[in-house]
Amino acid sequence: VAIGVLALTVVTSVINGFEGELVRVITGMNGDVILYSRGETISDAAKIEAKIREVVPETRRVTASFVTEIMTSGPNGVAGAVVEGVDPSTLGEVTVIPERVTEGKLPEGDDEVALGSSLAERLGAKVGTEIRLIAPFVGEPPEGETSSPPKSLVVRVTGIVRMGLHDYDSKFVFAQLGAVQRFLESPGRVTSFKIRLAPGADPRGAADRLAESFGYPFRAKDWGQLNKNLFYAIKLEKAVIAIILTVIVIVAAFNVVSTLMMVIHDKTKELSILKAMGLRRAQSFRLFCLIGGVIGSAGTAIGVTLGLAVNWLLGKTHWIELPPEIYYIGYLPVVVNWTEIAAIAGIAVLITFAAALYPAVKVALRSPLEGIRYE
């Protein structure tokens, strides 16, 4: 019982922590809701922002950005990347990107960029290193050509950003919004708006209202929709693991049954004497239910105590490391949900108590003469 409760306590807390960490990183990168164009870039950003505030009154802050895919070249290699032109005056009000700069600072000039930590490592770039940005198609194609020629720009790395999610750290290049617009020959244009809502607001409802109001080519997503499949997989995994680990408690319950049945067999004479002396059936029934309840309660208490101790250790030390390119996060985060802990404890006690009912009924219905005959 203790092992089953211990495993359930730790696993559910880790999955909760994993989900919470993903939410923190995703909202820290994109805000609560993001509105973006699936087609042409957006020219009148101020007008769109005003409409956003009109459609979603609970909007607190909005920041516009220009996001596109490029190639990057550094001292150690070449990598595909996503360049995001950001507005430094509003970026920190919607996202936590400025707080995640681990080295250097965010770019301030046209020839400066900040890199995600994994991308910087792959390119062999550090603060002060020069890298090349290559945009495959920029501007209108020359006369007689079907596509425009690529355009490149040499920039200097001024900062390293670590968001804590490999998908972001391995792809993103951050630059000044104006610098990206000039590099891509799209002056005054943007591609997306990141929105921070008031505390307690419904991001899904806000995204639905924005999508309905703006229509094509705009699209709105809340933080949950940005990684919908991943969050669904986490919830499914949590349910499956909880069911599997509950089997450990059920197996322990069978041991409770076998233990109590052995007690009935070994103490047949003593039970018969007690019944002959006046022990009522209800009393014998309650006695064996009490034994099962004590086993379940003691095992549950030990399991919960050990589980919370392991959770505390994991939360303080991060001593178990994970490959971030596989698990998105490089360590095991822990969030204790007390409602779930109470449910685990209650189910464990209930299962062991239910397991004690059969032996309790059996001993209650047994005649004291059976013990005398046995002797």
C-alpha positions as a printed NumPy array, in Angstrom:
array([[  0.   ,   0.   ,   0.   ],
       [  2.773,   2.421,   0.919],
       [  4.693,   1.725,  -2.304],
       [  1.596,   2.241,  -4.439],
       [  0.658,   5.502,  -2.717],
       [  4.281,   6.7  ,  -2.879],
       [  4.449,   6.049,  -6.621],
       [  1.111,   7.731,  -7.294],
       [  2.015,  10.785,  -5.202],
       [  5.338,  11.336,  -6.978],
       [  4.166,  10.581, -10.515],
       [  1.052,  12.77 , -10.404],
       [  3.06 ,  15.63 ,  -8.883],
       [  5.732,  15.361, -11.58 ],
       [  3.133,  15.325, -14.368],
       [  1.395,  18.343, -12.785],
       [  4.743,  20.108, -12.611],
       [  5.55 ,  19.22 , -16.203],
       [  2.204,  20.598, -17.38 ],
       [  2.551,  23.725, -15.224],
       [  6.063,  24.377, -16.511],
       [  4.868,  24.098, -20.106],
       [  2.057,  26.572, -19.409],
       [  4.503,  28.981, -17.762],
       [  6.931,  28.855, -20.688],
       [  4.268,  29.021, -23.411],
       [  2.455,  31.995, -21.841],
       [  5.795,  33.609, -21.054],
       [  6.731,  33.396, -24.727],
       [  3.384,  34.11 , -26.395],
       [  1.131,  35.744, -23.805],
       [ -2.327,  34.375, -23.062],
       [ -3.629,  34.715, -26.635],
       [ -1.892,  35.264, -29.955],
       [ -3.548,  36.756, -33.057],
       [ -1.649,  36.266, -36.31 ],
       [ -2.078,  36.466, -40.069],
       [ -1.936,  33.294, -42.148],
       [ -1.445,  35.204, -45.37 ],
       [ -0.153,  38.695, -46.028],
       [  1.571,  40.766, -43.39 ],
       [ -0.447,  43.393, -41.474],
       [  0.056,  47.062, -42.331],
       [ -2.07 ,  49.01 , -39.799],
       [ -0.946,  47.577, -36.457],
       [ -2.466,  50.396, -34.364],
       [ -5.911,  49.866, -35.898],
       [ -5.741,  46.096, -35.263],
       [ -4.656,  46.643, -31.665],
       [ -7.584,  49.013, -31.076],
       [ -9.995,  46.439, -32.448],
       [ -8.461,  43.743, -30.227],
       [ -9.173,  45.844, -27.158],
       [-12.7  ,  46.475, -28.385],
       [-13.463,  42.784, -29.034],
       [-11.735,  41.568, -25.847],
       [-12.252,  44.187, -23.103],
       [-10.254,  42.115, -20.61 ],
       [ -7.096,  42.773, -22.654],
       [ -4.396,  44.387, -20.509],
       [ -1.365,  44.569, -22.788],
       [ -0.655,  43.93 , -26.493],
       [  2.674,  43.731, -28.307],
       [  3.127,  43.441, -32.065],
       [  5.886,  41.349, -33.674],
       [  7.156,  40.207, -37.05 ],
       [  7.85 ,  36.475, -37.225],
       [  9.314,  34.6  , -40.191],
       [ 11.577,  31.652, -40.948],
       [ 15.182,  32.216, -41.986],
       [ 18.541,  30.441, -42.163],
       [ 21.367,  31.245, -39.762],
       [ 25.074,  30.663, -40.206],
       [ 27.612,  30.705, -37.373],
       [ 31.176,  29.631, -36.642],
       [ 30.208,  25.962, -36.161],
       [ 27.46 ,  25.432, -38.707],
       [ 24.168,  26.373, -40.3  ],
       [ 20.672,  25.996, -38.841],
       [ 17.097,  26.87 , -39.69 ],
       [ 15.598,  29.42 , -37.333],
       [ 12.643,  31.689, -36.661],
       [ 13.449,  35.378, -36.428],
       [ 11.079,  37.479, -34.347],
       [ 11.158,  41.218, -34.532],
       [  9.98 ,  42.516, -31.161],
       [  8.949,  45.889, -29.799],
       [ 11.129,  46.449, -26.705],
       [  8.723,  49.039, -25.279],
       [  5.871,  46.528, -24.891],
       [  7.605,  43.129, -25.001],
       [  8.154,  42.892, -21.23 ],
       [  4.52 ,  43.773, -20.51 ],
       [  3.202,  40.688, -22.341],
       [  6.04 ,  38.144, -22.237],
       [  8.895,  37.192, -19.907],
       [ 11.501,  37.132, -22.684],
       [ 13.503,  40.057, -21.191],
       [ 13.68 ,  38.16 , -17.887],
       [ 15.049,  35.043, -19.6  ],
       [ 18.197,  36.661, -20.941],
       [ 20.936,  34.611, -19.258],
       [ 23.9  ,  36.348, -20.905],
       [ 24.259,  39.823, -22.355],
       [ 21.123,  41.791, -23.275],
       [ 18.368,  42.053, -25.848],
       [ 19.331,  43.775, -29.137],
       [ 19.177,  47.545, -29.377],
       [ 20.488,  48.187, -32.9  ],
       [ 19.736,  47.013, -36.441],
       [ 22.804,  44.777, -36.555],
       [ 22.191,  43.05 , -33.213],
       [ 20.288,  39.884, -32.255],
       [ 19.703,  37.607, -29.266],
       [ 19.703,  33.83 , -29.742],
       [ 17.938,  30.957, -28.041],
       [ 20.442,  29.069, -25.893],
       [ 20.293,  25.775, -27.849],
       [ 20.516,  27.572, -31.193],
       [ 23.534,  29.548, -29.992],
       [ 25.213,  26.326, -28.897],
       [ 24.515,  24.696, -32.256],
       [ 25.935,  27.673, -34.186],
       [ 28.881,  28.011, -31.832],
       [ 27.869,  31.588, -31.085],
       [ 28.436,  33.554, -27.886],
       [ 27.855,  37.15 , -26.856],
       [ 29.92 ,  39.248, -29.278],
       [ 30.024,  36.599, -32.037],
       [ 29.022,  37.608, -35.553],
       [ 26.535,  35.396, -37.387],
       [ 24.762,  35.671, -40.726],
       [ 20.984,  35.784, -41.241],
       [ 19.776,  34.55 , -44.63 ],
       [ 16.235,  35.183, -45.866],
       [ 15.505,  33.036, -48.935],
       [ 12.835,  35.277, -50.52 ],
       [ 12.728,  39.038, -49.935],
       [ 10.846,  41.65 , -51.89 ],
       [  9.479,  41.426, -55.424],
       [ 11.203,  39.084, -57.923],
       [ 13.217,  40.769, -60.707],
       [ 11.648,  41.09 , -64.131],
       [ 11.605,  37.735, -65.865],
       [ 12.245,  35.789, -62.643],
       [  9.735,  33.684, -60.728],
       [ 11.284,  34.244, -57.287],
       [ 13.224,  36.945, -55.529],
       [ 16.894,  36.387, -54.677],
       [ 17.988,  35.562, -51.107],
       [ 19.164,  38.34 , -48.857],
       [ 21.723,  38.08 , -46.063],
       [ 22.758,  40.262, -43.159],
       [ 25.72 ,  39.982, -40.796],
       [ 24.679,  40.671, -37.187],
       [ 26.323,  40.544, -33.785],
       [ 24.979,  38.422, -30.93 ],
       [ 24.257,  40.613, -27.896],
       [ 22.381,  38.128, -25.702],
       [ 21.469,  34.507, -25.011],
       [ 17.849,  33.713, -24.097],
       [ 16.864,  30.545, -22.235],
       [ 13.081,  30.109, -22.129],
       [ 13.282,  26.574, -20.714],
       [ 11.496,  24.891, -23.641],
       [ 13.689,  23.259, -26.282],
       [ 11.32 ,  24.142, -29.125],
       [ 11.883,  27.832, -28.392],
       [ 15.527,  27.741, -27.331],
       [ 16.585,  25.817, -30.442],
       [ 14.823,  28.001, -33.031],
       [ 14.306,  31.632, -32.071],
       [ 16.354,  34.666, -33.017],
       [ 15.185,  37.922, -31.424],
       [ 15.801,  41.28 , -33.098],
       [ 14.412,  44.807, -33.064],
       [ 11.048,  45.035, -34.843],
       [ 12.223,  47.891, -37.062],
       [ 15.411,  46.029, -37.987],
       [ 13.472,  42.944, -39.122],
       [ 11.025,  45.083, -41.106],
       [ 13.889,  46.797, -42.94 ],
       [ 15.782,  43.542, -43.517],
       [ 12.692,  41.897, -45.038],
       [ 11.69 ,  45.075, -46.892],
       [  8.341,  45.278, -45.078],
       [  8.374,  48.726, -43.434],
       [  5.652,  49.269, -40.852],
       [  4.25 ,  45.747, -41.221],
       [  3.825,  42.984, -38.613],
       [  2.598,  39.391, -38.585],
       [  1.235,  38.778, -35.091],
       [ -0.064,  40.295, -31.854],
       [  0.619,  38.775, -28.454],
       [ -2.054,  39.548, -25.874],
       [ -1.928,  39.507, -22.073],
       [ -5.342,  39.241, -20.424],
       [ -6.517,  40.306, -16.984],
       [ -6.08 ,  37.694, -14.21 ],
       [ -8.937,  35.2  , -14.199],
       [ -9.964,  35.91 , -17.814],
       [-10.822,  33.033, -20.153],
       [ -8.121,  32.749, -22.868],
       [-10.093,  30.219, -24.93 ],
       [-13.167,  32.45 , -24.997],
       [-11.058,  35.475, -25.939],
       [ -9.409,  33.549, -28.784],
       [-12.787,  32.408, -30.108],
       [-14.132,  35.98 , -30.073],
       [-11.068,  37.289, -31.9  ],
       [-11.243,  34.555, -34.543],
       [-14.929,  35.242, -35.143],
       [-14.482,  39.015, -35.275],
       [-11.41 ,  39.203, -37.516],
       [-11.988,  36.267, -39.866],
       [ -9.613,  35.243, -42.657],
       [ -6.628,  35.649, -42.961],
       [ -6.398,  36.137, -39.2  ],
       [ -6.28 ,  33.294, -36.74 ],
       [ -6.36 ,  33.411, -32.935],
       [ -5.088,  30.799, -30.502],
       [ -4.898,  30.679, -26.732],
       [ -1.912,  29.15 , -24.947],
       [ -3.593,  25.743, -24.743],
       [ -4.199,  25.559, -28.5  ],
       [ -0.571,  26.408, -29.295],
       [  0.463,  22.948, -28.043],
       [ -2.891,  21.198, -28.049],
       [ -1.598,  17.709, -28.891],
       [  1.113,  17.897, -26.262],
       [ -1.292,  18.874, -23.474],
       [ -3.736,  16.156, -24.539],
       [ -0.918,  13.593, -24.461],
       [  0.058,  14.734, -20.949],
       [ -3.513,  14.361, -19.65 ],
       [ -3.885,  10.93 , -21.264],
       [ -0.526,   9.809, -19.913],
       [ -1.48 ,  10.991, -16.436],
       [ -4.74 ,   9.001, -16.49 ],
       [ -3.087,   5.833, -17.802],
       [ -0.22 ,   5.958, -15.308],
       [ -2.648,   6.583, -12.436],
       [ -4.646,   3.509, -13.429],
       [ -1.53 ,   1.361, -13.726],
       [ -0.145,   2.464, -10.367],
       [ -3.51 ,   1.966,  -8.678],
       [ -3.093,  -1.71 ,  -9.553],
       [ -0.216,  -1.762,  -7.043],
       [ -2.668,  -0.802,  -4.299],
       [ -5.146,  -3.398,  -5.554],
       [ -2.444,  -6.09 ,  -5.409],
       [ -1.689,  -4.952,  -1.874],
       [ -5.4  ,  -5.325,  -1.112],
       [ -5.256,  -8.976,  -2.177],
       [ -2.405,  -9.398,   0.293],
       [ -4.649,  -7.885,   2.961],
       [ -7.306, -10.493,   2.115],
       [ -4.818, -13.351,   2.278],
       [ -3.348, -12.045,   5.547],
       [ -6.746, -11.808,   7.228],
       [ -7.77 , -15.235,   5.927],
       [ -4.596, -16.666,   7.457],
       [ -5.471, -14.948,  10.732],
       [ -8.898, -16.609,  10.64 ],
       [ -7.289, -19.974,   9.961],
       [ -4.534, -19.683,  12.594],
       [ -6.788, -18.165,  15.262],
       [ -9.789, -20.433,  14.77 ],
       [ -9.639, -21.709,  18.333],
       [ -9.259, -18.248,  19.88 ],
       [-12.098, -16.817,  17.789],
       [-14.387, -19.704,  18.759],
       [-13.601, -19.187,  22.453],
       [-14.314, -15.454,  22.151],
       [-17.626, -16.163,  20.431],
       [-18.526, -18.747,  23.089],
       [-17.778, -16.099,  25.731],
       [-20.201, -13.653,  24.102],
       [-18.371, -11.952,  21.19 ],
       [-21.183, -10.92 ,  18.867],
       [-21.078, -11.227,  15.086],
       [-21.137,  -7.448,  14.639],
       [-18.163,  -7.099,  16.963],
       [-16.113,  -9.705,  15.086],
       [-17.058,  -8.027,  11.794],
       [-15.945,  -4.633,  13.064],
       [-12.716,  -6.134,  14.431],
       [-11.562,  -7.41 ,  11.045],
       [-12.724,  -4.248,   9.27 ],
       [-10.621,  -2.308,  11.775],
       [ -7.579,  -4.455,  10.995],
       [ -7.988,  -3.77 ,   7.248],
       [ -8.56 ,  -0.082,   7.897],
       [ -5.447,   0.182,  10.057],
       [ -3.339,  -1.533,   7.377],
       [ -4.698,   0.807,   4.706],
       [ -4.345,   3.947,   6.833],
       [ -0.814,   3.134,   7.974],
       [  0.34 ,   2.257,   4.447],
       [ -1.293,   5.363,   3.024],
       [  0.244,   7.632,   5.657],
       [  3.709,   6.177,   5.046],
       [  3.291,   6.428,   1.258],
       [  2.057,  10.019,   1.304],
       [  4.812,  11.084,   3.709],
       [  7.571,   9.473,   1.625],
       [  6.014,  10.791,  -1.602],
       [  5.924,  14.371,  -0.342],
       [  9.529,  14.009,   0.835],
       [ 10.605,  12.848,  -2.639],
       [  8.64 ,  15.707,  -4.222],
       [ 10.359,  18.226,  -1.963],
       [ 13.764,  16.771,  -2.858],
       [ 13.016,  16.875,  -6.596],
       [ 11.745,  20.44 ,  -6.356],
       [ 14.752,  21.711,  -4.421],
       [ 17.614,  19.942,  -6.2  ],
       [ 16.466,  19.055,  -9.769],
       [ 18.824,  16.099,  -9.366],
       [ 17.133,  14.081, -12.139],
       [ 18.103,  15.543, -15.513],
       [ 16.261,  14.88 , -18.779],
       [ 17.362,  15.379, -22.406],
       [ 15.469,  18.588, -23.292],
       [ 15.279,  17.779, -27.011],
       [ 13.087,  14.767, -26.108],
       [ 11.187,  15.899, -23.016],
       [ 11.057,  19.674, -23.786],
       [ 12.246,  20.425, -20.229],
       [ 15.649,  19.486, -18.833],
       [ 14.544,  18.417, -15.351],
       [ 11.613,  16.937, -13.419],
       [  9.391,  19.802, -12.228],
       [  7.072,  19.108,  -9.286],
       [  3.711,  20.651,  -8.371],
       [  1.764,  19.1  ,  -5.491],
       [ -1.998,  19.155,  -6.023],
       [ -3.48 ,  18.585,  -2.573],
       [ -6.859,  17.608,  -3.988],
       [ -5.217,  14.788,  -5.934],
       [ -3.168,  13.717,  -2.915],
       [ -6.348,  13.525,  -0.834],
       [ -8.057,  11.507,  -3.584],
       [ -5.113,   9.081,  -3.757],
       [ -5.126,   8.62 ,   0.016],
       [ -8.896,   8.147,   0.118],
       [ -8.907,   5.581,  -2.697],
       [ -6.051,   3.62 ,  -1.11 ],
       [ -7.819,   3.44 ,   2.266],
       [-11.112,   2.561,   0.57 ],
       [ -9.544,  -0.274,  -1.453],
       [ -7.875,  -1.852,   1.573],
       [-11.044,  -1.455,   3.656],
       [-13.083,  -3.107,   0.891],
       [-10.555,  -5.941,   0.791],
       [-11.134,  -6.556,   4.508],
       [-14.899,  -6.942,   4.081],
       [-14.825, -10.527,   2.787],
       [-12.725, -11.9  ,   5.689],
       [-14.815,  -9.832,   8.116],
       [-18.067, -11.281,   6.795],
       [-16.597, -14.779,   6.79 ],
       [-15.495, -14.61 ,  10.42 ],
       [-18.788, -13.01 ,  11.487],
       [-20.841, -15.843,   9.999],
       [-18.619, -18.572,  11.369],
       [-20.043, -20.714,  14.139],
       [-18.022, -21.128,  17.349],
       [-18.579, -24.898,  17.04 ],
       [-16.317, -24.949,  13.956],
       [-13.343, -24.049,  16.088],
       [-14.19 , -26.723,  18.639],
       [-14.554, -29.368,  15.908],
       [-11.301, -28.167,  14.391],
       [ -9.543, -28.852,  17.66 ]])
